[in-house]
């Protein structure tokens, strides 16, 4: 029974660390650019868009499709960077806690 108690203790410790990581990821920010910096998108480590900044020169009422495309490109880049930052943070925090080959992101801790 001692092994079960140890296992539950480790699981509780892991869950607490995961909750701490979620808080840290909310504070972590990444910024991406599209259109040569005319569109800047900031996302946090939880893969949420925090802000979008548009250069005044990119806003052309005669070509809204270009602005839409640049925003989509900037958001996609920011979300990709946020995903990478999140995975790196998770790997850093969980290193040594999980048995080899287990990916914590597959356990629902995103």
C-alpha positions, 0 to 999 in steps of 0.5 A, spaced: 500 500 500 505 504 501 507 504 493 499 507 492 500 512 497 507 514 493 503 514 487 498 519 489 503 523 492 506 524 486 500 525 482 498 531 487 505 534 486 504 533 479 497 536 479 500 542 483 505 543 478 501 543 472 496 548 476 502 553 477 505 552 470 498 554 467 499 561 471 506 562 468 503 561 461 498 566 462 503 571 464 508 569 458 507 573 452 509 572 444 509 577 439 509 575 431 508 580 425 505 580 418 506 584 412 513 587 414 511 589 421 504 592 419 500 587 423 503 585 430 499 580 434 501 578 441 498 571 444 500 568 451 502 561 453 495 559 454 494 560 446 489 566 447 490 573 443 492 578 448 492 584 442 493 586 435 496 592 433 495 595 426 500 600 422 495 606 420 498 604 413 495 597 412 488 600 413 486 601 406 478 601 405 479 599 398 482 593 400 480 590 406 482 583 404 489 584 404 488 587 412 484 580 413 489 576 410 495 579 414 491 579 421 490 571 419 497 570 418 499 574 424 494 570 429 496 564 426 504 565 427 502 568 434 498 562 436 504 557 433 509 561 437 505 560 443 504 553 442 511 552 442 513 556 448 507 552 452 510 546 450 517 548 452 515 550 458 511 544 460 517 540 458 522 544 462 517 543 468 515 536 468 522 534 466 524 528 471 517 527 473 514 523 468 516 516 466 520 516 459 515 517 453 509 520 457 507 526 454 503 531 459 500 535 454 496 528 452 494 527 459 489 533 458 494 538 462 494 544 456 
